[in-house]
Amino acid sequence: MRSDVEVFQSALESMREEVNQALKDLIDHEVALGAGEVALEAGRVLNAGGKRLRPLLFLLAYRLAGGTQQDEVMPLALAFELIHTATLVHDDINDDARQRRGIPTIHAQTGQAKAVIAGDWLFVQGFGLGGRYSEQIVTVIARCCANIAVSEYHQLDHVLNLATSPEDYLSIVRGKTAGPFAAGCYAAGLVAGLEEEQAKGLERFGMELGIAFQLVDDLLDLRGDERMGKPRGADVYEGKMTLPLIHALTLSHGANRERLSQLIEHFSDEDFDELMTLLERSDSLDYAEILVRTHLERAQAELAAFPDSDAKSMMLVITDIVKERHA
Amino acid sequence: MRSDVEVFQSALESMREEVNQALKDLIDHEVALGAGEVALEAGRVLNAGGKRLRPLLFLLAYRLAGGTQQDEVMPLALAFELIHTATLVHDDINDDARQRRGIPTIHAQTGQAKAVIAGDWLFVQGFGLGGRYSEQIVTVIARCCANIAVSEYHQLDHVLNLATSPEDYLSIVRGKTAGPFAAGCYAAGLVAGLEEEQAKGLERFGMELGIAFQLVDDLLDLRGDERMGKPRGADVYEGKMTLPLIHALTLSHGANRERLSQLIEHFSDEDFDELMTLLERSDSLDYAEILVRTHLERAQAELAAFPDSDAKSMMLVITDIVKERHA
């Protein structure tokens, strides 16, 4: 007999397949309309996998909020996934990343000009779907996307800035990564007919889960994980100030801090072991892990306001997936 | 006493000021909300002038269609201007253009990464405004923007392709330049409450006007015009196959065609006079001018279906502006 968790994991897998199919259908439809290469290139990255955590969460938040007509919320869930992929395409240009989800990035494949446009095309598709909703929800989506851009500016300003504080970091993460989790859950609640105050609970859930998600990303970048589909240490190479680095820089002093600064500013592959040793000396990876747990617990606590249901159980499974990243 | 044309030009100038003020207010509002540098950079280019032909046309199309509450259509007009500016920002990255509207481009000012994001931010602002309308209108905007991307791909595929036909050219222009004129006029008509069939007349008006607009752009690039805010011959340097070049390549043969091909493929400043001589030998500039007149006449003919009004007179003034580019 299968355990409950296995049953919910299997149900999640079915939902993921539904999302994947809907995204494939969208690309096929655009290709049939004559969109050609831009749709094929965008579709190549869009359909290269990914955990689909965002759309799954939004479909579940809608159900948790009492929604019963999935068609009503699916365009919203797809809109966020399309916009998310658009930002990845543009990020990959700016980071000159060659691989994403284990396949060549668009700009590696077609050059920069077409990659910029393919990202725009994905944005347009996302907004075309998101624009079907009420003015209130359109404003939520637009505000969320504007915040992504604002936070990306802040992140660029903090590249290799060794004075970046945990507060700077959290502000960037809230805007860039966690904001879309929060906005999608909030909007899904509204689509299901929740009152503002209850929908705000879903927003907080998404924000806490999104922060934890980014912290796990930071840790995976340092520890390495094939499933990331990009090389270990990419963040360090790009000069991104992730929380473990910020924490270690804050706690280290004297020769250790000086060496850590050198490693970060002139990072190369052979420095990896030394960097990890310094991060472990300040317990910075453990610290990040504790924060992951804290934010996940806060996320789970927000769900307590909603009655038990399969949707709630599946959302808890997703918080576990974020913790374990075994998806 | 002022002539009628002067009265309408002056009324247009007032409308342009209203549009400019609304765009400035939008940027100020975002800055007040904490958007910072991304809004300031985007605003720097957005508010550097420009004729605002698109938003003016859409406000007028709404009035022509019987609309009387300008607030009802203003967000639509601004949405198209914001999206237009977003595509300019991204185009300038891809063309490595240093100047736009007489000031440094965003990527010249801040580097590529921030310029990509500033363009995204402008898209988001545009869609945030456009998303306030009915699903039908949102679909019109999204379809129009997707077509811009598709046509930009085709344009890139035709760079320095000397076999580009007039049909290829028109298809690209319809998608990239004229499509937004058409979509905006059409949507403005729907906002005013027009029936589908009448709104389609406005769509055709916008399409014809937009084609003429691009043809004038092609001519100005060759003849030079300070008001373009970019150097003469930029299209030729970028390998863009504009209609005069396509026409000349089609009509020339033997040594003339060979020399023309060489000039286009390895263009440099000192070749300008020779290029113009070859274009004049095949009457290619005259040909483009005849096409401008043809498309403008077709645009004007579409307006005949609507009763005379100040709005109609001002739209006719705009078709003259496109012809003369004395705005």
Chai-1 contact restraints between the chains, C-beta under 6 A:
chainA,res_idxA,chainB,res_idxB,connection_type,confidence,min_distance_angstrom,max_distance_angstrom,comment,restraint_id
A,A35,B,V150,contact,1.0,0.0,6.0,A-B,restraint_1
A,E37,B,Y153,contact,1.0,0.0,6.0,A-B,restraint_2
A,V38,B,A149,contact,1.0,0.0,6.0,A-B,restraint_3
A,V38,B,V150,contact,1.0,0.0,6.0,A-B,restraint_4
A,V38,B,Y153,contact,1.0,0.0,6.0,A-B,restraint_5
A,H90,B,V116,contact,1.0,0.0,6.0,A-B,restraint_6
A,N94,B,A113,contact,1.0,0.0,6.0,A-B,restraint_7
A,N94,B,V116,contact,1.0,0.0,6.0,A-B,restraint_8
A,A113,B,N94,contact,1.0,0.0,6.0,A-B,restraint_9
A,A113,B,L156,contact,1.0,0.0,6.0,A-B,restraint_10
A,V116,B,H90,contact,1.0,0.0,6.0,A-B,restraint_11
A,V116,B,N94,contact,1.0,0.0,6.0,A-B,restraint_12
A,I117,B,A149,contact,1.0,0.0,6.0,A-B,restraint_13
A,I117,B,E152,contact,1.0,0.0,6.0,A-B,restraint_14
A,D120,B,A149,contact,1.0,0.0,6.0,A-B,restraint_15
A,W121,B,A149,contact,1.0,0.0,6.0,A-B,restraint_16
A,F123,B,F123,contact,1.0,0.0,6.0,A-B,restraint_17
A,V124,B,A142,contact,1.0,0.0,6.0,A-B,restraint_18
A,V124,B,C145,contact,1.0,0.0,6.0,A-B,restraint_19
A,V124,B,A146,contact,1.0,0.0,6.0,A-B,restraint_20
A,F127,B,F127,contact,1.0,0.0,6.0,A-B,restraint_21
A,G128,B,A142,contact,1.0,0.0,6.0,A-B,restraint_22
A,G131,B,G131,contact,1.0,0.0,6.0,A-B,restraint_23
A,G131,B,V138,contact,1.0,0.0,6.0,A-B,restraint_24
A,R132,B,E135,contact,1.0,0.0,6.0,A-B,restraint_25
A,E135,B,R132,contact,1.0,0.0,6.0,A-B,restraint_26
A,V138,B,G131,contact,1.0,0.0,6.0,A-B,restraint_27
A,A142,B,V124,contact,1.0,0.0,6.0,A-B,restraint_28
A,A142,B,G128,contact,1.0,0.0,6.0,A-B,restraint_29
A,C145,B,V124,contact,1.0,0.0,6.0,A-B,restraint_30
A,A146,B,V124,contact,1.0,0.0,6.0,A-B,restraint_31
A,A149,B,V38,contact,1.0,0.0,6.0,A-B,restraint_32
A,A149,B,I117,contact,1.0,0.0,6.0,A-B,restraint_33
A,A149,B,D120,contact,1.0,0.0,6.0,A-B,restraint_34
A,A149,B,W121,contact,1.0,0.0,6.0,A-B,restraint_35
A,V150,B,A35,contact,1.0,0.0,6.0,A-B,restraint_36
A,V150,B,V38,contact,1.0,0.0,6.0,A-B,restraint_37
A,E152,B,I117,contact,1.0,0.0,6.0,A-B,restraint_38
A,Y153,B,E37,contact,1.0,0.0,6.0,A-B,restraint_39
A,Y153,B,V38,contact,1.0,0.0,6.0,A-B,restraint_40
A,L156,B,A113,contact,1.0,0.0,6.0,A-B,restraint_41
